[in-house]
Amino acid sequence: MPPTLPELLKTTVEKDGSDLHLTTNTPPQVRVHGKLQPLPMPPLTPADTKALAYSVMTDAQKKRFEETLELDFAFGVRGIGRFRCNVFNQRGAVGRLPAHSRADPGVP
């Protein structure tokens, strides 16, 4: 069973990564100091990749993505932070947003 998106984002933050890249048929990769580092896990299947992306989308966002095959949005993961996400075709990248000084544990 593949990891959840919150687990992958937690790993990204712990590694001081700037981006999490999820691409079909490759393991998740974290960009650290400008270099992509694959995480030690099996490649993601198309179904894994779609499930990870859809796990943080609203129904309206899913519909818009299915119509345009591209979507930019932001979301929060409680206790981890806020993230910017770009999903396109069968590939996606999730990037960290700067933390705010106010207490904001993230909104799922």
C-alpha positions as CSV (number, residue, x, y, z in Angstrom):
1,M,0.0,0.0,0.0
2,P,1.5,3.4,-1.0
3,P,2.0,6.1,1.7
4,T,-0.6,8.8,2.1
5,L,-0.1,12.3,0.9
6,P,0.2,13.7,4.5
7,E,2.9,11.1,5.1
8,L,4.8,12.1,2.0
9,L,4.5,15.8,2.8
10,K,5.7,15.2,6.4
11,T,8.8,13.4,4.9
12,T,9.3,16.4,2.5
13,V,9.2,18.9,5.4
14,E,11.5,16.7,7.5
15,K,14.1,16.6,4.7
16,D,13.8,20.4,4.3
17,G,12.5,19.8,0.8
18,S,11.0,22.5,-1.3
19,D,8.9,20.3,-3.5
20,L,7.3,16.8,-3.6
21,H,7.1,15.3,-7.1
22,L,4.6,12.6,-7.8
23,T,4.9,11.0,-11.2
24,T,3.4,7.8,-12.5
25,N,5.9,4.9,-12.8
26,T,8.5,6.5,-10.5
27,P,8.9,6.6,-6.8
28,P,7.9,9.9,-5.1
29,Q,10.8,12.4,-5.2
30,V,11.7,15.3,-2.9
31,R,13.6,18.3,-4.2
32,V,16.2,19.2,-1.6
33,H,18.6,22.1,-2.3
34,G,17.7,22.0,-6.0
35,K,18.2,18.3,-6.5
36,L,15.6,15.6,-6.8
37,Q,16.0,12.7,-4.4
38,P,13.8,9.6,-4.9
39,L,12.2,8.2,-1.7
40,P,13.0,4.6,-0.9
41,M,9.7,3.1,-2.1
42,P,8.2,1.4,-5.1
43,P,7.2,3.4,-8.2
44,L,3.7,4.9,-8.1
45,T,1.1,3.3,-10.3
46,P,-1.3,5.5,-12.3
47,A,-4.0,4.6,-9.8
48,D,-1.7,5.5,-6.8
49,T,-0.8,8.9,-8.4
50,K,-4.4,9.8,-9.1
51,A,-5.5,8.7,-5.6
52,L,-2.9,10.8,-3.9
53,A,-3.8,13.9,-6.0
54,Y,-7.6,13.4,-5.5
55,S,-7.1,12.9,-1.7
56,V,-6.8,16.6,-1.2
57,M,-9.2,17.9,-4.0
58,T,-12.7,19.0,-3.5
59,D,-15.4,17.5,-5.8
60,A,-15.4,20.8,-7.8
61,Q,-11.6,20.7,-8.2
62,K,-11.8,17.0,-9.3
63,K,-14.4,18.0,-11.9
64,R,-12.4,21.0,-13.2
65,F,-9.2,18.8,-13.4
66,E,-11.1,16.1,-15.4
67,E,-12.3,18.8,-17.8
68,T,-9.0,20.6,-18.3
69,L,-6.4,18.0,-17.3
70,E,-4.6,20.7,-15.2
71,L,-5.3,22.3,-11.8
72,D,-3.5,24.7,-9.5
73,F,-4.7,24.9,-5.9
74,A,-3.6,25.2,-2.3
75,F,-4.5,23.0,0.7
76,G,-3.4,22.5,4.3
77,V,-2.5,19.4,6.3
78,R,-3.1,19.7,10.0
79,G,0.2,19.8,11.9
80,I,2.3,19.9,8.8
81,G,1.6,23.1,6.9
82,R,0.0,24.7,3.8
83,F,1.0,23.6,0.4
84,R,0.6,24.7,-3.2
85,C,-0.2,22.0,-5.7
86,N,0.0,21.7,-9.5
87,V,-1.5,18.6,-11.0
88,F,-1.4,17.9,-14.7
89,N,-2.2,14.9,-16.9
90,Q,-0.9,11.9,-15.0
91,R,1.9,13.8,-13.3
92,G,1.8,16.2,-10.4
93,A,4.1,18.2,-8.1
94,V,3.3,19.5,-4.7
95,G,5.3,22.4,-3.3
96,R,5.6,23.9,0.1
97,L,4.1,27.3,0.9
98,P,5.9,29.6,3.2
99,A,4.8,29.2,6.8
100,H,2.9,32.1,8.3
101,S,3.8,33.6,11.7
102,R,0.3,33.2,13.0
103,A,-0.7,29.9,14.6
104,D,-2.1,27.9,11.7
105,P,-1.8,24.1,12.0
106,G,-3.2,23.7,8.5
107,V,-6.7,23.0,7.4
108,P,-7.4,19.6,5.8
